[in-house]
Amino acid sequence: MTKALRVAMVALLLLIGGVTLVAWLGLRSDRSEESVAPVIASDLQDRVARGRYLALAGNCRGCHTERGGADYAGGRVIATSFGEFRTPNLTPDAATGIGRWSENDFWRAMHEGKRPDGAPLYPAFPYTHYTKISRADVAALYAYLQSVPEVNKGNLAHSLQFPYDQRWLVVAWRALFFRPGAYQMVATQDERWNRGAYLVQGLGHCGACHDARNALGAIRGQADAAGGVIHNWYAPALNAAAEAGVAAWSEDQVIALLRTGLNEKAVTLGPMAEVVYNSLQHLRDEDLRAMAVYLRSLKAQVSPPPAAAPRQSAETRMVANARGARDYADHCAGCHGQQGQGRVPATRPLAANRDVTMTPAMNVIRIVLQGGYAPGTAGNPQPFGMPPFGGTLSDERIADLVSYIRSAWGNDAPAVAGHEVARQRGGVLW
């Protein structure tokens, strides 16, 4: 055997070994699975009721119900940088839903991210967070979903860019970025903090939107003070004071935002308003307080420096600022005040408002384009709304207006350009 042939054989063996290792890491099962007691008829009603509450806490209906469609029948489009995912039917229909799934099949999907046939699920379904949910809670969720009305509605195929449409690549992704494992109590923290961590990290899967991701869509880690882009909105970092950090807030202020969608410091808009409406407003007081305790405990991180503002001459900047000031006076000052002071509770202050000054500026651009609407909740049943200006103002005028707001009354944030506004006009609202 020649030296070249020996080298080729060794390389081939290493390649086979590497592929085998990746496949094993990506498809292996969790041998530490919890067991759950079989349900008996007398307990089924309680388990279903518990599952219904857990489904609310996880906002399952929000993703698995298309607008105007039947509850849990799927079809909702989830827009990502990799393409569009379409959520599946979770009703107990035997032909198109999960009616033929066993409880163990459902557990594997939630805990390990696998279909009943063992094929890996795309992590757009946040099993990277759901893996933390206890077996008992998964069993309750399964019992509830098996009780909802059956809907015969076929699942739609995802529309993904190449190579992300190659499902086998998910095996390699899982080998690199996913390890199944239920939530482990932190011994140095009390029961309330641990309950909050369980809800935020697992069932509530807050990090699915609010955590930064790498180029392959994997979460970079909670210590990274950068949020994520989801549904064409920026979900700000939960551990950054300049974004969505609440360490300086009181527990009651955090609870008010989660329960009603607004407090004296902030208001939820866009996808977060939907989360409050569908999910958070329905949670028990003790669970909202547990979440507040945990969120306030997150160690504050420093946000990355903002991107450089578009290069403009002083004269160009002055002219654009004057245009923005005129549009602000004509369209915004009546509600938000001449000095951006707002009229709480009707309208938020724009001065010293981190929602206005954070980078990227996509949220404030989208609000000016499409309007801003807080959720109608039991605690705020008649929310004030902001009208859209996308149909009356050009991209350049909106850019000038937003740039003015981001630099007036002590605000100090980079200007935005017309092409940034144009980019936010496309796609679904969320």
matplotlib code that plots the C-alpha trace (Angstrom):
import matplotlib.pyplot as plt

x = [0.0, 1.4, 1.8, -0.7, -3.3, -2.7, -3.2, -6.4, -7.7, -6.9, -8.6, -11.7, -11.8, -11.6, -14.3, -16.6, -15.8, -16.6, -19.9, -20.8, -20.0, -22.0, -25.0, -24.8, -24.6, -27.4, -29.8, -29.1, -31.9, -31.9, -31.4, -32.3, -36.0, -38.4, -41.3, -44.8, -47.7, -50.3, -53.4, -56.6, -60.1, -60.7, -57.5, -57.9, -60.1, -57.5, -54.6, -56.5, -57.1, -53.5, -52.4, -54.7, -53.0, -49.6, -50.5, -51.5, -48.1, -46.3, -48.4, -48.9, -52.1, -50.3, -47.9, -50.1, -53.2, -53.2, -55.1, -58.8, -58.2, -59.3, -57.4, -54.3, -54.9, -51.5, -50.7, -49.2, -46.2, -43.0, -40.7, -37.0, -33.7, -33.7, -37.1, -40.7, -41.7, -45.4, -46.6, -48.3, -51.7, -51.8, -55.4, -56.2, -57.2, -55.8, -55.1, -53.6, -52.9, -51.4, -54.3, -52.1, -49.3, -48.7, -47.8, -44.3, -44.2, -45.2, -42.6, -39.9, -41.0, -40.9, -37.9, -35.7, -37.0, -37.9, -40.9, -42.5, -40.4, -37.2, -36.5, -35.2, -37.5, -36.3, -35.4, -37.8, -40.0, -38.2, -37.5, -34.1, -36.2, -39.0, -36.5, -36.4, -40.1, -40.8, -42.3, -45.4, -46.0, -45.5, -48.0, -50.5, -50.0, -50.5, -53.8, -55.1, -54.2, -55.9, -59.1, -59.3, -61.7, -60.4, -59.6, -58.9, -56.3, -53.2, -49.8, -48.2, -44.6, -41.9, -40.5, -36.8, -33.7, -31.1, -29.3, -31.6, -34.3, -32.1, -33.5, -30.6, -28.4, -30.4, -28.6, -25.3, -26.9, -28.1, -24.7, -23.2, -25.8, -28.4, -28.3, -31.7, -32.2, -34.9, -34.6, -32.4, -33.1, -30.5, -29.8, -28.5, -31.8, -35.2, -38.3, -39.9, -36.7, -36.5, -40.1, -39.5, -36.4, -38.4, -41.1, -38.8, -36.2, -38.5, -42.2, -42.3, -39.3, -38.6, -35.0, -36.4, -37.0, -34.9, -31.5, -28.9, -28.2, -25.2, -25.1, -26.6, -29.5, -28.2, -28.5, -25.2, -25.8, -27.6, -24.5, -24.5, -26.4, -27.9, -31.5, -32.9, -34.9, -38.2, -41.2, -39.4, -39.2, -36.2, -36.7, -34.4, -32.0, -33.5, -30.2, -29.3, -30.4, -30.4, -32.8, -35.3, -33.5, -35.7, -33.2, -33.9, -37.7, -39.8, -41.5, -44.9, -43.7, -42.6, -45.8, -47.9, -46.1, -46.5, -50.2, -51.6, -49.1, -48.0, -46.8, -45.5, -42.1, -43.0, -45.7, -45.7, -46.2, -45.9, -45.3, -44.8, -48.3, -49.6, -47.7, -49.3, -52.8, -52.6, -50.5, -49.1, -52.3, -53.8, -51.1, -51.6, -50.2, -47.7, -46.2, -46.0, -44.2, -41.9, -41.0, -40.5, -38.1, -36.1, -36.0, -34.9, -32.0, -30.4, -27.0, -26.8, -24.6, -23.2, -24.9, -22.6, -21.8, -24.3, -23.5, -22.1, -24.7, -25.0, -22.3, -23.8, -22.4, -23.4, -25.6, -27.4, -27.9, -29.3, -31.8, -32.9, -33.3, -35.5, -37.7, -38.0, -38.9, -41.6, -43.2, -43.0, -44.8, -47.5, -48.1, -46.7, -46.6, -50.4, -50.1, -46.5, -45.9, -43.7, -40.8, -41.5, -42.9, -45.9, -49.3, -49.3, -51.2, -52.5, -49.1, -45.6, -42.8, -40.3, -37.7, -35.3, -37.3, -35.0, -37.5, -36.8, -33.1, -32.0, -30.1, -31.3, -34.0, -36.3, -39.1, -39.5, -39.5, -42.1, -44.3, -44.2, -44.9, -47.6, -48.9, -48.5, -51.2, -50.9, -52.9, -56.4, -56.2, -58.4, -56.2, -56.1, -59.3, -59.4, -55.8, -54.8, -53.4, -51.1, -52.1, -49.8, -47.9, -46.5, -49.2, -48.7, -45.0, -42.2, -39.3, -37.0, -39.5, -40.0, -36.2, -35.9, -38.7, -37.3, -33.8, -35.1, -36.9, -33.8, -31.7, -34.0, -34.7, -31.5, -31.9, -28.6, -28.9, -27.7, -29.7, -31.5, -31.5, -34.3, -33.2, -33.7, -37.3, -37.8, -36.6, -39.2, -42.1, -41.9, -43.2, -45.9, -46.6, -45.6]
y = [0.0, 3.3, 6.2, 8.3, 5.5, 5.2, 8.9, 8.8, 5.9, 7.6, 10.8, 8.8, 7.0, 10.4, 11.8, 8.8, 9.1, 12.8, 12.3, 9.5, 11.6, 14.6, 12.3, 10.8, 14.2, 15.6, 12.7, 11.1, 10.7, 12.0, 9.1, 11.1, 11.4, 11.9, 9.6, 10.8, 8.9, 7.6, 9.7, 8.2, 9.4, 11.2, 13.3, 14.0, 17.2, 18.7, 17.8, 19.4, 22.6, 22.8, 22.2, 25.0, 27.4, 26.3, 26.7, 30.3, 30.8, 29.5, 31.5, 28.3, 29.6, 32.8, 30.9, 28.0, 29.9, 31.9, 35.2, 34.5, 30.7, 28.0, 27.8, 25.7, 24.6, 26.1, 28.0, 31.1, 32.4, 33.0, 35.3, 34.8, 35.6, 32.0, 32.1, 31.6, 28.9, 27.8, 26.4, 23.0, 21.9, 21.0, 19.9, 16.2, 15.6, 12.2, 13.0, 16.5, 17.2, 15.4, 13.0, 9.9, 11.2, 9.5, 11.4, 10.2, 11.5, 14.9, 14.7, 13.9, 16.9, 19.3, 17.9, 16.7, 18.5, 15.4, 14.2, 10.9, 9.3, 10.6, 13.3, 16.6, 19.6, 23.0, 25.1, 27.8, 25.7, 26.7, 23.3, 24.7, 26.4, 23.9, 21.2, 22.8, 22.1, 19.3, 16.0, 16.6, 20.0, 18.5, 15.8, 18.4, 20.4, 17.2, 16.4, 19.9, 19.8, 16.5, 18.1, 21.1, 20.8, 18.8, 20.7, 19.0, 21.4, 20.2, 21.6, 23.9, 23.5, 25.9, 28.3, 28.4, 29.6, 27.2, 25.5, 25.9, 23.9, 20.8, 19.3, 17.0, 20.0, 20.4, 17.3, 19.2, 22.3, 20.2, 18.6, 22.1, 24.0, 21.8, 19.7, 18.5, 18.9, 20.0, 23.1, 22.6, 24.5, 27.0, 26.1, 29.6, 31.2, 30.9, 29.2, 32.3, 33.2, 29.6, 29.6, 32.9, 31.5, 28.3, 30.4, 32.9, 30.4, 27.5, 27.7, 31.4, 31.0, 34.7, 34.3, 32.9, 36.5, 38.6, 36.8, 37.5, 34.8, 33.9, 33.5, 30.0, 31.1, 29.7, 31.8, 33.4, 33.4, 35.4, 37.3, 38.9, 42.1, 42.1, 41.4, 39.5, 40.3, 38.5, 39.1, 42.1, 43.8, 44.1, 42.3, 44.3, 42.6, 41.8, 42.4, 45.8, 49.0, 50.9, 48.3, 46.2, 45.7, 46.2, 45.9, 49.5, 49.0, 47.9, 44.5, 46.2, 48.2, 45.0, 43.2, 46.1, 45.9, 42.2, 42.2, 45.3, 46.1, 49.4, 51.3, 54.8, 53.8, 51.8, 50.4, 47.1, 47.3, 45.0, 41.3, 41.9, 43.5, 40.3, 38.2, 40.3, 40.0, 36.2, 35.1, 37.3, 39.0, 35.6, 34.5, 34.2, 37.0, 34.7, 33.7, 37.3, 38.3, 35.3, 36.5, 40.0, 38.8, 36.8, 39.5, 42.2, 39.9, 39.7, 41.1, 44.3, 44.1, 46.9, 47.1, 47.2, 50.6, 51.9, 51.8, 54.9, 57.4, 58.1, 60.5, 63.9, 67.4, 69.8, 71.8, 68.6, 67.5, 70.9, 70.9, 67.4, 68.2, 71.2, 69.0, 66.5, 69.2, 70.6, 67.2, 66.6, 69.8, 69.0, 65.3, 64.4, 67.4, 67.4, 64.1, 63.8, 67.5, 70.2, 69.0, 65.3, 65.2, 63.0, 63.0, 59.9, 57.6, 58.5, 59.0, 58.1, 60.7, 60.6, 62.5, 60.1, 57.2, 54.1, 52.7, 55.7, 55.8, 52.1, 50.7, 49.3, 51.9, 49.5, 49.6, 53.3, 53.3, 50.6, 52.5, 55.7, 53.7, 51.4, 53.0, 51.8, 49.9, 48.7, 45.5, 45.7, 44.0, 43.7, 46.3, 48.6, 47.8, 50.9, 51.6, 54.7, 54.1, 56.0, 56.3, 55.1, 57.7, 55.3, 56.2, 60.0, 60.5, 59.4, 57.3, 60.4, 62.4, 59.6, 59.2, 62.9, 62.7, 59.7, 61.2, 64.4, 62.5, 60.5, 63.7, 66.2, 67.0, 65.4, 62.2, 61.3, 58.4, 58.0, 59.3, 56.9, 57.0, 56.7, 53.2, 52.0, 53.1, 51.5, 48.2, 48.3, 48.9, 45.3, 42.1, 41.3, 43.5, 40.6]
z = [0.0, -1.0, 1.4, -0.6, -0.3, 3.4, 3.9, 1.9, 3.9, 7.2, 5.9, 4.9, 8.3, 10.1, 7.9, 8.6, 12.3, 12.3, 10.4, 12.8, 15.9, 14.5, 13.8, 17.2, 18.9, 16.8, 17.1, 20.5, 23.1, 26.6, 28.9, 31.9, 31.0, 33.8, 34.3, 34.9, 36.6, 34.2, 34.2, 35.6, 34.7, 38.0, 37.5, 33.8, 34.3, 36.6, 34.3, 31.3, 33.3, 34.3, 30.7, 29.6, 32.0, 30.9, 27.2, 28.1, 29.9, 26.8, 24.3, 22.3, 20.7, 19.5, 17.2, 16.3, 15.2, 12.0, 11.9, 11.7, 11.9, 14.3, 17.6, 17.5, 13.8, 12.7, 9.5, 11.2, 9.2, 11.2, 9.2, 9.8, 8.1, 6.9, 5.2, 6.4, 8.8, 9.0, 12.3, 12.4, 13.5, 17.2, 17.4, 18.0, 14.4, 13.5, 9.8, 10.0, 13.7, 16.7, 17.3, 16.6, 18.8, 22.1, 25.2, 24.8, 21.2, 22.5, 25.2, 22.7, 20.5, 23.5, 25.3, 22.4, 19.4, 17.4, 15.5, 16.3, 13.5, 15.1, 12.5, 14.0, 14.2, 13.0, 16.1, 14.9, 17.2, 20.5, 21.9, 22.9, 25.7, 26.0, 26.9, 30.4, 31.0, 33.5, 32.3, 34.4, 32.8, 29.3, 30.2, 31.2, 28.0, 26.0, 27.9, 27.2, 23.5, 23.1, 24.5, 22.1, 19.1, 16.2, 13.0, 9.7, 8.3, 6.5, 7.4, 5.0, 3.9, 5.1, 2.5, 3.3, 1.5, 0.4, 2.2, 5.2, 3.4, 3.8, 7.0, 7.4, 8.2, 11.4, 12.7, 12.6, 14.1, 17.0, 17.5, 17.8, 19.7, 21.5, 24.6, 26.0, 29.8, 32.2, 34.3, 37.4, 40.5, 41.6, 45.2, 46.1, 45.0, 46.7, 45.4, 43.8, 41.9, 40.6, 39.5, 37.6, 36.0, 35.0, 33.4, 31.6, 30.4, 29.7, 29.3, 28.4, 26.1, 26.4, 25.1, 21.8, 20.9, 23.3, 23.1, 20.5, 17.9, 15.8, 12.0, 12.3, 14.4, 17.7, 20.9, 21.8, 25.5, 28.2, 29.1, 25.7, 26.0, 22.5, 21.6, 18.6, 15.5, 15.3, 13.1, 11.6, 15.1, 17.4, 20.7, 23.1, 25.5, 28.9, 30.7, 29.2, 31.0, 27.6, 26.1, 28.1, 31.4, 34.5, 37.3, 38.3, 38.2, 41.2, 41.1, 40.8, 37.7, 36.0, 36.9, 35.5, 32.2, 31.9, 33.0, 31.3, 28.6, 30.0, 33.1, 33.7, 32.1, 29.0, 26.8, 24.8, 21.1, 18.1, 18.8, 22.6, 22.8, 21.3, 23.9, 26.7, 25.2, 24.5, 27.4, 30.1, 31.2, 32.0, 34.4, 38.2, 40.4, 42.0, 38.6, 37.4, 40.6, 40.2, 36.7, 37.9, 40.7, 38.1, 35.5, 38.0, 39.1, 35.6, 35.8, 33.7, 30.7, 28.5, 25.1, 22.1, 20.7, 18.1, 14.4, 13.0, 11.7, 8.0, 6.9, 6.2, 6.0, 8.7, 6.3, 5.1, 8.7, 9.7, 6.7, 7.5, 11.2, 10.3, 8.1, 10.9, 13.4, 11.1, 10.6, 14.4, 15.1, 12.5, 13.2, 16.7, 19.1, 19.6, 21.5, 22.5, 23.5, 22.1, 24.2, 23.8, 27.4, 26.4, 28.1, 30.4, 30.4, 26.9, 25.2, 26.2, 26.6, 23.7, 25.7, 27.6, 26.1, 25.5, 23.0, 20.8, 21.2, 21.2, 18.2, 15.9, 15.3, 13.5, 16.2, 16.2, 12.4, 12.2, 14.8, 12.7, 9.5, 10.8, 14.0, 17.6, 19.5, 23.1, 23.9, 25.1, 28.5, 31.5, 33.2, 30.1, 28.2, 26.1, 25.1, 23.2, 19.7, 17.4, 13.7, 10.9, 8.8, 6.2, 3.7, 4.0, 4.6, 2.3, 3.4, 3.5, 5.6, 8.0, 8.3, 9.0, 11.6, 13.4, 13.4, 14.9, 17.7, 18.4, 18.8, 20.4, 24.1, 25.3, 23.3, 21.7, 19.2, 15.6, 12.7, 10.4, 6.6, 4.0, 2.9, 6.5, 6.4, 3.0, 4.4, 7.1, 4.8, 3.4, 5.0, 7.4, 10.4, 12.6]

ax = plt.figure().add_subplot(projection="3d")
ax.plot(x, y, z, "-o")
ax.set_aspect("equal")
plt.show()
